Amino acid sequence: MKKTFYLMLSALFILAGCSKEPRNENPFLNASYDTPFEVPPFEKIKAEHFMPAYLKGMEEQRAEIKAIITEKDDPTFKNTIKALEYSGQLLTKVARVFGSLNSANTNDTLQKINRDLSPQLSKHRDDINLNDSLFQRVKSVWDNKEKFRLTAEEKKVLEDTYKGFVRSGAALSAEDKEKLRKINEELALLSVKFGENMLAETNGYRLEIENRADLSGLPESVISQAEAMAKSLKMEGKWVFTLQVPSMTPFLQYSDRRDLREKLFTGYFMRGDNDNDRDNKAIIARITNLRVERSRLLGYESYADFALERNMAKTPEKVFEFLSQVWNAATPVAKAEAAAQQAIIDSEGGKFRLEPWDWWYYTEKIKREKYNISDEVTRPYFMIDNVMDGMFYVANRLYGLEFTKRSDIPKYHPDVNTFEVKRDGKHVGILMIDNYPRPSKRGGAWCGAFRGQSRDIKGKMITPVVTMVTNSTPPTADKPALLTADEASTLFHEFGHALHQLLSNSTYPGVSGTSVPRDFVELPSQIMEHWVLEPEVLKVYAKHYQTGEVIPAEIVEKLEKAGKFNTGFITVEYLAAALLDMEYHALTQPADIDIREFEKKAMEKYGLIPEIKPRYRSTYFNHIWASGYSAGYYSYIWCEILDADAFKAFKETGDIFNREVASRFENEILSKGGTRDPLEMYIAFRGKEPGIDALLENRGLK
């Protein structure tokens, strides 16, 4: 997750100080939280506290903006840019907590607050971004920047602030500013509605099985998980599978019942596209057109042109060229994989064509036959607590960090594990890890913060309170949480984002931690995935949950050989979603969009084989309609160019824990946040620009 502009009043705001209100029953309105490390006092926070705190926060920031505008002295960095950077601290404080809870532990009340707040926050943002008097002061500092003795970080803050105002419409005419306000308000409401629909659609479907014979092919661990789910729903004697990945994927992998695989997959694939009151098609069409209108109003050909201007890629043409290059390498591999599966179907006497709901099942057969390995073989060695110990071990070897579990710190849900992070005995931050799916949590995995690293206006260090959220396989009545290798990789991935925030060493909140371009933010997370299956790391954490036996070398060897298995499918289904995202956002004129037809034509354009569906269809593509990745979903594979090359820097030394390389990575990238151009940061670390070869080799496509 990242904060693209300090005026975007979202859950990603940075806490840079505290209100000076006297102690109050509303925890947000107190000068500080009376808790260890000033972690939010979740047990005291009630839903009714949010709206008053938001309103008070907006009121305070309006007063702070007025003070900047009415300042009698000429505009300077200190009295304008710095003052603006540190404005809205109460708003930041409440938005951090509300945004995190509304994603990880929501309910009907919080969702209603979110709907009610959305237009108010949109107006508040626009009142600041479109304030001409404020903009003229910012522009004055920008135009006269050579007169001020600014640090490199201050220069970047000034640049981001000025360009942020321009990109938010500050230079528009009064008439166009009014048009922009209306567009922004409608977009905010549509995004909220999309997310609500997606959560409701995901929670609203379940595959209920009453006859044990219908569980044919499923491992006992998967059956136990489905039984536990049924019991939680008071459906004893049944087995329930949901659309959450830890429940759905094993069913698709192992179930011998092709009709039930199709049923479950279709439930997943049709989310938001069922022509009911939770349908997202009209919302998507409207968001797409509003984004086109907004971008053209601001002087851009398309939304993609607008979004990519501040990214490493810079232009839509560059992204399409890059994605096409990888697509052309991956598609023949995916076709060969499909042919191999069809050959098995034919050899077994199946008189049907391979379909998307068959892919996991027959891939699993080939994997077992070719490598004699499956997720069920490796799960016992990936107990979730041990996996977390493994990622902590890597962080300790690389950066000297120490993680101590704390039970005296407030948490927002019983599933949360809380750790204090130290280095050389000095407090670095707090890390909260929330691992298991539940109806109140949206799907996927992400990393955020209740407080980001920065220094307050007087220069005092503010340490971060970071959250890692996943939807990993939960424990059952008789077994702890046992993960797949992919789920272990997801934990390491989100931990990389957490390290980016924990090791941040910036002054200004607007450029700290993960406040970097979207197509650079995944580098710290994706490089961490490289350590997951390294033998030296596996021997530390991959221990059998019952015997304590370290994962045998022969299993590790099989894992390594299978590491590039099914890579055609994995790459193509991802690229299909990334290209779909770009096709929507490369539109240069509003259009009458039929979502199903748009998807169909987009996939035909690139030649997506019918056996594979995009990883995300439009109607549940939360990344691009509600989570800030619009025209940016390509970022994951773009950053793989960087992470594959960056990990080579460690491997080339013969020591995957080389402290000199780790120190460079921390000092040139992790600690810098968004204080420098990302390519400059990467070259400072690596000594050269990366190329695509490392990515193709990493995926087995070369």
MOVEN-V507396 format. One record per residue. RES is the residue in one letter. D_LAST is the distance of its C-alpha to the last C-alpha in Angstrom with 1 decimal. Layout:
res=RES d_last=D_LAST
res=RES d_last=D_LAST
This chain:
res=M d_last=31.1
res=K d_last=32.5
res=K d_last=35.6
res=T d_last=35.0
res=F d_last=38.7
res=Y d_last=41.6
res=L d_last=43.8
res=M d_last=41.5
res=L d_last=43.8
res=S d_last=41.5
res=A d_last=40.7
res=L d_last=38.6
res=F d_last=41.6
res=I d_last=42.4
res=L d_last=45.7
res=A d_last=47.2
res=G d_last=50.8
res=C d_last=53.4
res=S d_last=56.2
res=K d_last=59.7
res=E d_last=61.3
res=P d_last=63.6
res=R d_last=62.5
res=N d_last=62.2
res=E d_last=61.6
res=N d_last=58.5
res=P d_last=56.1
res=F d_last=54.2
res=L d_last=57.5
res=N d_last=58.2
res=A d_last=57.6
res=S d_last=55.2
res=Y d_last=54.0
res=D d_last=56.2
res=T d_last=53.4
res=P d_last=51.4
res=F d_last=49.2
res=E d_last=50.4
res=V d_last=47.9
res=P d_last=49.1
res=P d_last=51.9
res=F d_last=50.3
res=E d_last=53.3
res=K d_last=55.6
res=I d_last=53.4
res=K d_last=54.6
res=A d_last=53.4
res=E d_last=56.5
res=H d_last=55.7
res=F d_last=52.7
res=M d_last=54.4
res=P d_last=57.2
res=A d_last=54.8
res=Y d_last=52.6
res=L d_last=55.7
res=K d_last=57.1
res=G d_last=53.8
res=M d_last=53.7
res=E d_last=57.4
res=E d_last=56.8
res=Q d_last=53.9
res=R d_last=56.0
res=A d_last=58.7
res=E d_last=56.2
res=I d_last=55.0
res=K d_last=58.6
res=A d_last=59.4
res=I d_last=56.6
res=I d_last=57.8
res=T d_last=61.5
res=E d_last=60.9
res=K d_last=63.5
res=D d_last=61.6
res=D d_last=59.2
res=P d_last=55.6
res=T d_last=53.7
res=F d_last=50.5
res=K d_last=52.6
res=N d_last=54.9
res=T d_last=52.3
res=I d_last=48.7
res=K d_last=49.2
res=A d_last=51.8
res=L d_last=49.5
res=E d_last=46.6
res=Y d_last=49.0
res=S d_last=50.7
res=G d_last=50.4
res=Q d_last=50.1
res=L d_last=51.8
res=L d_last=49.7
res=T d_last=46.6
res=K d_last=48.1
res=V d_last=48.7
res=A d_last=45.6
res=R d_last=43.4
res=V d_last=45.2
res=F d_last=45.6
res=G d_last=42.0
res=S d_last=40.6
res=L d_last=43.2
res=N d_last=42.7
res=S d_last=39.0
res=A d_last=39.4
res=N d_last=43.0
res=T d_last=44.4
res=N d_last=47.3
res=D d_last=49.4
res=T d_last=51.4
res=L d_last=48.5
res=Q d_last=46.9
res=K d_last=50.2
res=I d_last=50.5
res=N d_last=47.1
res=R d_last=48.2
res=D d_last=51.5
res=L d_last=49.9
res=S d_last=47.2
res=P d_last=49.5
res=Q d_last=51.4
res=L d_last=48.5
res=S d_last=47.2
res=K d_last=50.6
res=H d_last=50.8
res=R d_last=47.4
res=D d_last=48.6
res=D d_last=52.0
res=I d_last=50.3
res=N d_last=47.5
res=L d_last=49.9
res=N d_last=52.9
res=D d_last=53.8
res=S d_last=56.0
res=L d_last=53.2
res=F d_last=50.7
res=Q d_last=53.1
res=R d_last=53.4
res=V d_last=49.6
res=K d_last=49.3
res=S d_last=52.1
res=V d_last=50.3
res=W d_last=47.1
res=D d_last=49.1
res=N d_last=50.9
res=K d_last=48.1
res=E d_last=48.8
res=K d_last=52.3
res=F d_last=51.0
res=R d_last=49.8
res=L d_last=46.7
res=T d_last=44.1
res=A d_last=40.4
res=E d_last=40.2
res=E d_last=43.2
res=K d_last=41.9
res=K d_last=38.8
res=V d_last=41.1
res=L d_last=43.2
res=E d_last=40.4
res=D d_last=39.0
res=T d_last=42.6
res=Y d_last=43.5
res=K d_last=40.3
res=G d_last=40.6
res=F d_last=44.1
res=V d_last=43.1
res=R d_last=40.2
res=S d_last=42.6
res=G d_last=45.1
res=A d_last=47.6
res=A d_last=48.1
res=L d_last=48.8
res=S d_last=52.3
res=A d_last=54.4
res=E d_last=54.0
res=D d_last=50.2
res=K d_last=50.2
res=E d_last=52.1
res=K d_last=49.6
res=L d_last=46.8
res=R d_last=48.8
res=K d_last=49.1
res=I d_last=45.4
res=N d_last=44.5
res=E d_last=46.9
res=E d_last=45.8
res=L d_last=42.1
res=A d_last=43.0
res=L d_last=44.9
res=L d_last=42.2
res=S d_last=39.5
res=V d_last=41.9
res=K d_last=42.7
res=F d_last=39.1
res=G d_last=38.4
res=E d_last=41.6
res=N d_last=40.8
res=M d_last=37.4
res=L d_last=38.9
res=A d_last=41.8
res=E d_last=39.5
res=T d_last=37.4
res=N d_last=40.6
res=G d_last=42.4
res=Y d_last=40.4
res=R d_last=40.5
res=L d_last=40.2
res=E d_last=43.3
res=I d_last=43.6
res=E d_last=47.0
res=N d_last=46.6
res=R d_last=44.8
res=A d_last=43.8
res=D d_last=41.5
res=L d_last=39.5
res=S d_last=38.3
res=G d_last=35.0
res=L d_last=35.0
res=P d_last=35.0
res=E d_last=38.2
res=S d_last=36.6
res=V d_last=35.5
res=I d_last=39.0
res=S d_last=40.7
res=Q d_last=38.8
res=A d_last=39.9
res=E d_last=43.4
res=A d_last=43.5
res=M d_last=42.5
res=A d_last=45.3
res=K d_last=47.8
res=S d_last=47.0
res=L d_last=47.8
res=K d_last=51.0
res=M d_last=49.8
res=E d_last=50.6
res=G d_last=50.0
res=K d_last=46.9
res=W d_last=43.2
res=V d_last=41.5
res=F d_last=37.9
res=T d_last=37.0
res=L d_last=34.3
res=Q d_last=33.3
res=V d_last=29.8
res=P d_last=31.1
res=S d_last=33.5
res=M d_last=31.6
res=T d_last=28.2
res=P d_last=29.7
res=F d_last=31.9
res=L d_last=29.1
res=Q d_last=27.3
res=Y d_last=30.4
res=S d_last=33.2
res=D d_last=34.2
res=R d_last=36.1
res=R d_last=34.0
res=D d_last=36.7
res=L d_last=36.7
res=R d_last=32.9
res=E d_last=33.3
res=K d_last=36.2
res=L d_last=34.6
res=F d_last=31.4
res=T d_last=33.6
res=G d_last=35.6
res=Y d_last=32.6
res=F d_last=31.1
res=M d_last=34.5
res=R d_last=35.5
res=G d_last=37.3
res=D d_last=37.5
res=N d_last=40.6
res=D d_last=43.2
res=N d_last=45.2
res=D d_last=46.5
res=R d_last=43.1
res=D d_last=41.2
res=N d_last=38.8
res=K d_last=38.3
res=A d_last=41.2
res=I d_last=40.3
res=I d_last=36.8
res=A d_last=38.2
res=R d_last=40.8
res=I d_last=38.5
res=T d_last=36.2
res=N d_last=39.2
res=L d_last=40.8
res=R d_last=37.7
res=V d_last=37.7
res=E d_last=41.4
res=R d_last=41.1
res=S d_last=38.3
res=R d_last=40.3
res=L d_last=43.4
res=L d_last=41.7
res=G d_last=40.7
res=Y d_last=37.0
res=E d_last=35.6
res=S d_last=33.9
res=Y d_last=33.3
res=A d_last=29.7
res=D d_last=31.1
res=F d_last=33.5
res=A d_last=31.1
res=L d_last=28.3
res=E d_last=30.8
res=R d_last=30.9
res=N d_last=27.2
res=M d_last=24.5
res=A d_last=23.1
res=K d_last=26.6
res=T d_last=26.4
res=P d_last=25.3
res=E d_last=23.8
res=K d_last=21.4
res=V d_last=20.4
res=F d_last=20.1
res=E d_last=18.0
res=F d_last=15.5
res=L d_last=15.6
res=S d_last=15.2
res=Q d_last=12.1
res=V d_last=10.4
res=W d_last=12.5
res=N d_last=11.4
res=A d_last=7.7
res=A d_last=9.3
res=T d_last=12.4
res=P d_last=11.6
res=V d_last=10.3
res=A d_last=13.5
res=K d_last=15.6
res=A d_last=14.7
res=E d_last=15.7
res=A d_last=18.8
res=A d_last=19.7
res=A d_last=19.6
res=Q d_last=21.9
res=Q d_last=24.1
res=A d_last=24.5
res=I d_last=25.9
res=I d_last=28.2
res=D d_last=29.5
res=S d_last=30.0
res=E d_last=32.0
res=G d_last=34.2
res=G d_last=33.1
res=K d_last=34.2
res=F d_last=32.1
res=R d_last=28.8
res=L d_last=26.2
res=E d_last=27.0
res=P d_last=25.4
res=W d_last=27.9
res=D d_last=26.7
res=W d_last=23.1
res=W d_last=23.8
res=Y d_last=26.2
res=Y d_last=24.2
res=T d_last=21.0
res=E d_last=23.4
res=K d_last=24.7
res=I d_last=21.4
res=K d_last=20.6
res=R d_last=24.0
res=E d_last=23.9
res=K d_last=20.5
res=Y d_last=20.8
res=N d_last=24.5
res=I d_last=24.2
res=S d_last=25.1
res=D d_last=26.1
res=E d_last=29.7
res=V d_last=29.0
res=T d_last=27.6
res=R d_last=30.0
res=P d_last=33.0
res=Y d_last=31.1
res=F d_last=30.2
res=M d_last=33.7
res=I d_last=33.5
res=D d_last=36.0
res=N d_last=34.0
res=V d_last=30.8
res=M d_last=32.7
res=D d_last=34.1
res=G d_last=30.6
res=M d_last=29.5
res=F d_last=32.9
res=Y d_last=32.4
res=V d_last=29.1
res=A d_last=31.1
res=N d_last=33.9
res=R d_last=31.9
res=L d_last=30.1
res=Y d_last=33.0
res=G d_last=36.1
res=L d_last=36.7
res=E d_last=39.0
res=F d_last=39.3
res=T d_last=42.6
res=K d_last=43.3
res=R d_last=46.3
res=S d_last=48.6
res=D d_last=51.0
res=I d_last=48.9
res=P d_last=49.2
res=K d_last=46.4
res=Y d_last=46.0
res=H d_last=45.3
res=P d_last=45.9
res=D d_last=42.2
res=V d_last=41.5
res=N d_last=41.0
res=T d_last=42.1
res=F d_last=41.3
res=E d_last=42.8
res=V d_last=40.3
res=K d_last=41.8
res=R d_last=40.9
res=D d_last=43.4
res=G d_last=45.9
res=K d_last=45.6
res=H d_last=44.9
res=V d_last=41.5
res=G d_last=41.4
res=I d_last=41.5
res=L d_last=38.5
res=M d_last=39.2
res=I d_last=36.8
res=D d_last=37.3
res=N d_last=35.2
res=Y d_last=36.5
res=P d_last=36.7
res=R d_last=40.1
res=P d_last=41.6
res=S d_last=42.4
res=K d_last=38.8
res=R d_last=36.2
res=G d_last=32.9
res=G d_last=29.7
res=A d_last=29.6
res=W d_last=30.6
res=C d_last=32.1
res=G d_last=35.3
res=A d_last=38.5
res=F d_last=42.2
res=R d_last=42.6
res=G d_last=40.2
res=Q d_last=40.6
res=S d_last=42.7
res=R d_last=46.0
res=D d_last=49.1
res=I d_last=51.2
res=K d_last=53.1
res=G d_last=50.0
res=K d_last=50.0
res=M d_last=46.7
res=I d_last=45.8
res=T d_last=43.5
res=P d_last=41.0
res=V d_last=41.4
res=V d_last=37.8
res=T d_last=36.9
res=M d_last=33.8
res=V d_last=33.9
res=T d_last=31.8
res=N d_last=32.5
res=S d_last=31.7
res=T d_last=33.1
res=P d_last=36.8
res=P d_last=39.1
res=T d_last=41.3
res=A d_last=44.9
res=D d_last=44.0
res=K d_last=40.6
res=P d_last=39.2
res=A d_last=36.1
res=L d_last=33.2
res=L d_last=29.7
res=T d_last=26.4
res=A d_last=23.5
res=D d_last=22.4
res=E d_last=25.9
res=A d_last=25.9
res=S d_last=22.8
res=T d_last=24.7
res=L d_last=27.7
res=F d_last=25.8
res=H d_last=24.3
res=E d_last=27.8
res=F d_last=29.1
res=G d_last=26.9
res=H d_last=28.7
res=A d_last=31.9
res=L d_last=31.3
res=H d_last=30.8
res=Q d_last=34.3
res=L d_last=35.9
res=L d_last=34.9
res=S d_last=35.8
res=N d_last=38.4
res=S d_last=39.5
res=T d_last=43.0
res=Y d_last=42.8
res=P d_last=41.7
res=G d_last=39.9
res=V d_last=37.2
res=S d_last=36.9
res=G d_last=34.2
res=T d_last=31.7
res=S d_last=33.4
res=V d_last=30.4
res=P d_last=28.4
res=R d_last=26.7
res=D d_last=23.2
res=F d_last=23.9
res=V d_last=25.8
res=E d_last=22.8
res=L d_last=21.6
res=P d_last=24.3
res=S d_last=23.8
res=Q d_last=20.1
res=I d_last=20.0
res=M d_last=22.6
res=E d_last=20.4
res=H d_last=18.6
res=W d_last=21.9
res=V d_last=22.5
res=L d_last=21.1
res=E d_last=21.6
res=P d_last=24.1
res=E d_last=26.5
res=V d_last=26.8
res=L d_last=26.9
res=K d_last=29.9
res=V d_last=31.8
res=Y d_last=31.5
res=A d_last=30.0
res=K d_last=33.4
res=H d_last=35.0
res=Y d_last=37.3
res=Q d_last=40.1
res=T d_last=40.0
res=G d_last=38.2
res=E d_last=36.0
res=V d_last=32.8
res=I d_last=29.8
res=P d_last=29.5
res=A d_last=26.8
res=E d_last=25.8
res=I d_last=25.2
res=V d_last=23.1
res=E d_last=21.0
res=K d_last=20.6
res=L d_last=19.7
res=E d_last=16.9
res=K d_last=15.6
res=A d_last=16.0
res=G d_last=14.5
res=K d_last=11.2
res=F d_last=13.4
res=N d_last=14.2
res=T d_last=11.5
res=G d_last=11.5
res=F d_last=15.2
res=I d_last=15.2
res=T d_last=13.1
res=V d_last=15.0
res=E d_last=18.4
res=Y d_last=18.0
res=L d_last=16.9
res=A d_last=19.8
res=A d_last=22.2
res=A d_last=21.1
res=L d_last=21.5
res=L d_last=24.8
res=D d_last=26.0
res=M d_last=25.3
res=E d_last=27.0
res=Y d_last=30.1
res=H d_last=30.3
res=A d_last=29.6
res=L d_last=32.9
res=T d_last=35.4
res=Q d_last=38.5
res=P d_last=39.9
res=A d_last=39.6
res=D d_last=41.0
res=I d_last=37.9
res=D d_last=37.6
res=I d_last=34.9
res=R d_last=34.0
res=E d_last=33.9
res=F d_last=31.9
res=E d_last=29.2
res=K d_last=29.2
res=K d_last=29.0
res=A d_last=26.2
res=M d_last=24.0
res=E d_last=25.0
res=K d_last=24.1
res=Y d_last=20.4
res=G d_last=20.5
res=L d_last=20.1
res=I d_last=20.6
res=P d_last=24.0
res=E d_last=22.9
res=I d_last=21.4
res=K d_last=23.5
res=P d_last=22.7
res=R d_last=22.7
res=Y d_last=25.9
res=R d_last=28.3
res=S d_last=30.5
res=T d_last=33.6
res=Y d_last=32.2
res=F d_last=29.7
res=N d_last=31.7
res=H d_last=29.2
res=I d_last=30.0
res=W d_last=33.6
res=A d_last=35.1
res=S d_last=32.9
res=G d_last=32.0
res=Y d_last=28.4
res=S d_last=29.5
res=A d_last=27.1
res=G d_last=25.2
res=Y d_last=23.2
res=Y d_last=20.0
res=S d_last=20.8
res=Y d_last=19.1
res=I d_last=15.5
res=W d_last=16.8
res=C d_last=18.0
res=E d_last=14.8
res=I d_last=13.8
res=L d_last=17.0
res=D d_last=17.1
res=A d_last=13.8
res=D d_last=15.0
res=A d_last=18.5
res=F d_last=18.0
res=K d_last=16.6
res=A d_last=20.1
res=F d_last=21.6
res=K d_last=19.4
res=E d_last=19.9
res=T d_last=23.6
res=G d_last=23.4
res=D d_last=25.2
res=I d_last=23.6
res=F d_last=27.1
res=N d_last=27.7
res=R d_last=30.6
res=E d_last=30.4
res=V d_last=26.9
res=A d_last=28.1
res=S d_last=31.2
res=R d_last=29.3
res=F d_last=27.2
res=E d_last=30.4
res=N d_last=32.5
res=E d_last=30.1
res=I d_last=28.6
res=L d_last=30.1
res=S d_last=33.7
res=K d_last=33.5
res=G d_last=33.0
res=G d_last=33.2
res=T d_last=35.4
res=R d_last=33.0
res=D d_last=30.3
res=P d_last=27.0
res=L d_last=25.0
res=E d_last=28.0
res=M d_last=27.8
res=Y d_last=24.1
res=I d_last=24.7
res=A d_last=27.8
res=F d_last=25.9
res=R d_last=22.8
res=G d_last=24.3
res=K d_last=21.7
res=E d_last=19.8
res=P d_last=16.3
res=G d_last=13.3
res=I d_last=10.5
res=D d_last=7.8
res=A d_last=9.2
res=L d_last=9.0
res=L d_last=5.4
res=E d_last=5.3
res=N d_last=8.6
res=R d_last=7.9
res=G d_last=5.6
res=L d_last=3.8
res=K d_last=0.0
